[in-house]
Protein backbone atom coordinates (compact mmCIF):
# COMPACT_ATOMS: atom_id res chain seq x y z
CA UNK A 1 0.00 0.00 0.00
CA UNK A 2 1.48 3.37 -0.96
CA UNK A 3 2.27 5.75 1.80
CA UNK A 4 -0.33 8.51 2.18
CA UNK A 5 1.44 11.65 3.19
CA UNK A 6 0.05 15.18 3.34
CA UNK A 7 0.98 16.01 -0.23
CA UNK A 8 -0.76 12.94 -1.61
CA UNK A 9 -3.89 13.67 0.40
CA UNK A 10 -3.86 17.29 -0.67
CA UNK A 11 -3.39 16.22 -4.29
CA UNK A 12 -6.37 13.85 -4.02
CA UNK A 13 -8.51 16.61 -2.47
CA UNK A 14 -7.49 19.04 -5.18
CA UNK A 15 -8.28 16.47 -7.88
CA UNK A 16 -11.73 15.78 -6.38
CA UNK A 17 -12.42 19.51 -6.12
CA UNK A 18 -11.28 20.05 -9.71
CA UNK A 19 -13.56 17.28 -10.93
CA UNK A 20 -16.46 18.77 -8.99
CA UNK A 21 -15.82 22.22 -10.46
CA UNK A 22 -15.54 20.70 -13.94
CA UNK A 23 -18.84 18.86 -13.44
CA UNK A 24 -20.48 22.06 -12.30
CA UNK A 25 -19.11 23.91 -15.34
CA UNK A 26 -20.48 21.23 -17.67
CA UNK A 27 -23.91 21.39 -16.03
CA UNK A 28 -23.97 25.18 -16.15
CA UNK A 29 -22.89 25.13 -19.79
CA UNK A 30 -25.70 22.70 -20.63
CA UNK A 31 -28.20 24.94 -18.81
CA UNK A 32 -26.80 27.94 -20.69
CA UNK A 33 -27.24 26.20 -24.05
CA UNK A 34 -30.81 25.17 -23.18
CA UNK A 35 -31.69 28.72 -22.06
CA UNK A 36 -30.08 30.18 -25.16
CA UNK A 37 -32.12 27.87 -27.39
CA UNK A 38 -35.32 28.64 -25.47
CA UNK A 39 -34.73 32.39 -25.66
CA UNK A 40 -34.02 32.07 -29.40
CA UNK A 41 -37.29 30.24 -30.00
CA UNK A 42 -39.23 32.74 -27.87
CA UNK A 43 -37.59 35.55 -29.78
CA UNK A 44 -38.64 33.94 -33.08
CA UNK A 45 -42.20 33.50 -31.84
CA UNK A 46 -42.42 37.13 -30.76
CA UNK A 47 -40.97 38.23 -34.09
CA UNK A 48 -43.51 36.08 -35.97
CA UNK A 49 -46.30 37.54 -33.84
CA UNK A 50 -45.01 41.04 -34.47
CA UNK A 51 -44.70 40.53 -38.23
CA UNK A 52 -48.22 39.12 -38.46
CA UNK A 53 -49.91 41.71 -36.22
CA UNK A 54 -48.13 44.94 -37.15
CA UNK A 55 -49.43 45.04 -40.75
CA UNK A 56 -52.96 44.58 -39.40
CA UNK A 57 -52.45 47.38 -36.89
CA UNK A 58 -50.96 49.66 -39.55
CA UNK A 59 -53.80 48.86 -41.95
CA UNK A 60 -56.33 49.48 -39.20
CA UNK A 61 -54.78 52.85 -38.48
CA UNK A 62 -54.84 53.77 -42.15
CA UNK A 63 -58.43 52.62 -42.40
CA UNK A 64 -59.34 54.69 -39.36
CA UNK A 65 -57.61 57.75 -40.80
CA UNK A 66 -59.29 57.22 -44.17
CA UNK A 67 -62.63 56.75 -42.46
CA UNK A 68 -62.19 60.02 -40.58
CA UNK A 69 -61.34 61.82 -43.80
CA UNK A 70 -64.42 60.29 -45.40
CA UNK A 71 -66.58 61.38 -42.47
CA UNK A 72 -65.21 64.93 -42.74
CA UNK A 73 -65.87 65.00 -46.51
CA UNK A 74 -69.37 63.68 -45.94
CA UNK A 75 -70.08 66.44 -43.45
CA UNK A 76 -68.99 69.06 -45.96
CA UNK A 77 -71.19 67.45 -48.58
CA UNK A 78 -74.11 67.66 -46.19
CA UNK A 79 -73.54 71.36 -45.71
CA UNK A 80 -73.67 71.97 -49.46
CA UNK A 81 -76.60 69.72 -50.29
CA UNK A 82 -78.80 70.42 -47.25
CA UNK A 83 -80.76 73.26 -48.78
CA UNK A 84 -81.36 71.33 -52.01
CA UNK A 85 -82.35 67.82 -50.88
CA UNK A 86 -83.51 67.08 -47.35
CA UNK A 87 -84.21 63.41 -48.03
CA UNK A 88 -80.78 62.76 -49.54
CA UNK A 89 -79.14 64.42 -46.57
CA UNK A 90 -80.91 62.13 -44.08
CA UNK A 91 -79.79 59.03 -46.07
CA UNK A 92 -76.19 60.24 -46.15
CA UNK A 93 -76.36 60.98 -42.41
CA UNK A 94 -77.29 57.36 -41.78
CA UNK A 95 -74.34 56.22 -43.86
CA UNK A 96 -72.00 58.54 -41.95
CA UNK A 97 -73.33 57.25 -38.66
CA UNK A 98 -72.62 53.65 -39.76
CA UNK A 99 -69.14 54.62 -40.85
CA UNK A 100 -68.51 56.27 -37.49
CA UNK A 101 -69.59 53.10 -35.66
CA UNK A 102 -67.39 50.97 -37.87
CA UNK A 103 -64.49 53.34 -37.27
CA UNK A 104 -65.00 53.03 -33.52
CA UNK A 105 -65.17 49.24 -33.81
CA UNK A 106 -61.97 49.19 -35.83
CA UNK A 107 -60.30 51.48 -33.31
CA UNK A 108 -61.35 49.25 -30.40
CA UNK A 109 -60.13 46.17 -32.31
CA UNK A 110 -56.75 47.81 -32.87
CA UNK A 111 -56.53 48.68 -29.16
CA UNK A 112 -57.43 45.10 -28.25
CA UNK A 113 -54.68 43.77 -30.54
CA UNK A 114 -52.14 46.11 -28.95
CA UNK A 115 -53.25 44.99 -25.48
CA UNK A 116 -52.73 41.34 -26.47
CA UNK A 117 -49.27 42.12 -27.79
CA UNK A 118 -48.41 43.77 -24.45
CA UNK A 119 -49.70 40.72 -22.54
CA UNK A 120 -47.56 38.40 -24.68
CA UNK A 121 -44.50 40.59 -24.11
CA UNK A 122 -45.05 40.47 -20.34
CA UNK A 123 -45.43 36.67 -20.52
CA UNK A 124 -42.12 36.40 -22.38
CA UNK A 125 -40.50 38.60 -19.73
CA UNK A 126 -41.91 36.44 -16.93
CA UNK A 127 -40.72 33.25 -18.66
CA UNK A 128 -37.21 34.64 -19.10
CA UNK A 129 -37.08 35.79 -15.47
CA UNK A 130 -38.24 32.42 -14.13
CA UNK A 131 -35.72 30.61 -16.35
CA UNK A 132 -32.85 32.73 -15.06
CA UNK A 133 -34.04 32.21 -11.47
CA UNK A 134 -34.09 28.44 -12.03
CA UNK A 135 -30.57 28.64 -13.46
CA UNK A 136 -29.39 30.49 -10.35
CA UNK A 137 -31.03 27.93 -8.03
CA UNK A 138 -29.48 25.07 -10.01
CA UNK A 139 -26.00 26.59 -9.70
CA UNK A 140 -26.43 27.05 -5.94
CA UNK A 141 -27.69 23.50 -5.56
CA UNK A 142 -24.78 22.04 -7.54
CA UNK A 143 -22.25 24.06 -5.52
CA UNK A 144 -23.83 22.95 -2.22
CA UNK A 145 -24.12 19.31 -3.34
CA UNK A 146 -20.47 19.13 -4.39
CA UNK A 147 -18.88 21.07 -1.51
CA UNK A 148 -20.56 19.19 1.37
CA UNK A 149 -19.32 15.67 0.38
CA UNK A 150 -15.85 17.06 -0.31
CA UNK A 151 -15.70 18.57 3.20
CA UNK A 152 -16.90 15.31 4.72
CA UNK A 153 -14.36 13.32 2.72
CA UNK A 154 -11.59 15.70 3.81
CA UNK A 155 -12.59 15.21 7.44
CA UNK A 156 -12.59 11.42 7.06
CA UNK A 157 -9.18 11.46 5.36
CA UNK A 158 -7.75 13.70 8.08
CA UNK A 159 -9.17 11.42 10.80
CA UNK A 160 -7.77 8.30 9.09
CA UNK A 161 -4.37 9.95 8.74
CA UNK A 162 -4.34 10.93 12.43
CA UNK A 163 -5.24 7.39 13.46
CA UNK A 164 -2.55 5.88 11.21
CA UNK A 165 0.05 8.35 12.47
CA UNK A 166 -0.87 7.53 16.08
CA UNK A 167 -0.65 3.78 15.46
CA UNK A 168 2.70 4.06 13.67
CA UNK A 169 4.35 6.19 16.37
CA UNK A 170 6.89 4.25 18.49
CA UNK A 171 5.65 3.16 21.89
CA UNK A 172 7.36 5.06 24.68
CA UNK A 173 8.05 3.41 27.93
CA UNK A 174 6.76 5.18 30.97
CA UNK A 175 9.31 6.97 33.09
CA UNK A 176 9.85 6.01 36.67
CA UNK A 177 9.54 8.95 38.92
CA UNK A 178 11.73 8.97 41.97
CA UNK A 179 10.19 10.33 45.03
CA UNK A 180 12.34 11.98 47.68
CA UNK A 181 12.96 9.77 50.67
CA UNK A 182 12.48 6.59 48.68
CA UNK A 183 14.95 3.89 47.80
CA UNK A 184 18.28 4.79 46.40
CA UNK A 185 18.78 7.94 48.43
C-alpha positions in Angstrom: 0.0 0.0 0.0 1.5 3.4 -1.0 2.3 5.8 1.8 -0.3 8.5 2.2 1.4 11.7 3.2 0.0 15.2 3.3 1.0 16.0 -0.2 -0.8 12.9 -1.6 -3.9 13.7 0.4 -3.9 17.3 -0.7 -3.4 16.2 -4.3 -6.4 13.9 -4.0 -8.5 16.6 -2.5 -7.5 19.0 -5.2 -8.3 16.5 -7.9 -11.7 15.8 -6.4 -12.4 19.5 -6.1 -11.3 20.1 -9.7 -13.6 17.3 -10.9 -16.5 18.8 -9.0 -15.8 22.2 -10.5 -15.5 20.7 -13.9 -18.8 18.9 -13.4 -20.5 22.1 -12.3 -19.1 23.9 -15.3 -20.5 21.2 -17.7 -23.9 21.4 -16.0 -24.0 25.2 -16.1 -22.9 25.1 -19.8 -25.7 22.7 -20.6 -28.2 24.9 -18.8 -26.8 27.9 -20.7 -27.2 26.2 -24.0 -30.8 25.2 -23.2 -31.7 28.7 -22.1 -30.1 30.2 -25.2 -32.1 27.9 -27.4 -35.3 28.6 -25.5 -34.7 32.4 -25.7 -34.0 32.1 -29.4 -37.3 30.2 -30.0 -39.2 32.7 -27.9 -37.6 35.6 -29.8 -38.6 33.9 -33.1 -42.2 33.5 -31.8 -42.4 37.1 -30.8 -41.0 38.2 -34.1 -43.5 36.1 -36.0 -46.3 37.5 -33.8 -45.0 41.0 -34.5 -44.7 40.5 -38.2 -48.2 39.1 -38.5 -49.9 41.7 -36.2 -48.1 44.9 -37.2 -49.4 45.0 -40.8 -53.0 44.6 -39.4 -52.4 47.4 -36.9 -51.0 49.7 -39.5 -53.8 48.9 -42.0 -56.3 49.5 -39.2 -54.8 52.9 -38.5 -54.8 53.8 -42.2 -58.4 52.6 -42.4 -59.3 54.7 -39.4 -57.6 57.8 -40.8 -59.3 57.2 -44.2 -62.6 56.8 -42.5 -62.2 60.0 -40.6 -61.3 61.8 -43.8 -64.4 60.3 -45.4 -66.6 61.4 -42.5 -65.2 64.9 -42.7 -65.9 65.0 -46.5 -69.4 63.7 -45.9 -70.1 66.4 -43.4 -69.0 69.1 -46.0 -71.2 67.4 -48.6 -74.1 67.7 -46.2 -73.5 71.4 -45.7 -73.7 72.0 -49.5 -76.6 69.7 -50.3 -78.8 70.4 -47.2 -80.8 73.3 -48.8 -81.4 71.3 -52.0 -82.3 67.8 -50.9 -83.5 67.1 -47.4 -84.2 63.4 -48.0 -80.8 62.8 -49.5 -79.1 64.4 -46.6 -80.9 62.1 -44.1 -79.8 59.0 -46.1 -76.2 60.2 -46.2 -76.4 61.0 -42.4 -77.3 57.4 -41.8 -74.3 56.2 -43.9 -72.0 58.5 -42.0 -73.3 57.2 -38.7 -72.6 53.6 -39.8 -69.1 54.6 -40.8 -68.5 56.3 -37.5 -69.6 53.1 -35.7 -67.4 51.0 -37.9 -64.5 53.3 -37.3 -65.0 53.0 -33.5 -65.2 49.2 -33.8 -62.0 49.2 -35.8 -60.3 51.5 -33.3 -61.4 49.3 -30.4 -60.1 46.2 -32.3 -56.8 47.8 -32.9 -56.5 48.7 -29.2 -57.4 45.1 -28.2 -54.7 43.8 -30.5 -52.1 46.1 -28.9 -53.3 45.0 -25.5 -52.7 41.3 -26.5 -49.3 42.1 -27.8 -48.4 43.8 -24.4 -49.7 40.7 -22.5 -47.6 38.4 -24.7 -44.5 40.6 -24.1 -45.0 40.5 -20.3 -45.4 36.7 -20.5 -42.1 36.4 -22.4 -40.5 38.6 -19.7 -41.9 36.4 -16.9 -40.7 33.2 -18.7 -37.2 34.6 -19.1 -37.1 35.8 -15.5 -38.2 32.4 -14.1 -35.7 30.6 -16.4 -32.8 32.7 -15.1 -34.0 32.2 -11.5 -34.1 28.4 -12.0 -30.6 28.6 -13.5 -29.4 30.5 -10.4 -31.0 27.9 -8.0 -29.5 25.1 -10.0 -26.0 26.6 -9.7 -26.4 27.1 -5.9 -27.7 23.5 -5.6 -24.8 22.0 -7.5 -22.2 24.1 -5.5 -23.8 23.0 -2.2 -24.1 19.3 -3.3 -20.5 19.1 -4.4 -18.9 21.1 -1.5 -20.6 19.2 1.4 -19.3 15.7 0.4 -15.8 17.1 -0.3 -15.7 18.6 3.2 -16.9 15.3 4.7 -14.4 13.3 2.7 -11.6 15.7 3.8 -12.6 15.2 7.4 -12.6 11.4 7.1 -9.2 11.5 5.4 -7.8 13.7 8.1 -9.2 11.4 10.8 -7.8 8.3 9.1 -4.4 10.0 8.7 -4.3 10.9 12.4 -5.2 7.4 13.5 -2.6 5.9 11.2 0.1 8.4 12.5 -0.9 7.5 16.1 -0.7 3.8 15.5 2.7 4.1 13.7 4.3 6.2 16.4 6.9 4.3 18.5 5.7 3.2 21.9 7.4 5.1 24.7 8.0 3.4 27.9 6.8 5.2 31.0 9.3 7.0 33.1 9.8 6.0 36.7 9.5 9.0 38.9 11.7 9.0 42.0 10.2 10.3 45.0 12.3 12.0 47.7 13.0 9.8 50.7 12.5 6.6 48.7 15.0 3.9 47.8 18.3 4.8 46.4 18.8 7.9 48.4 
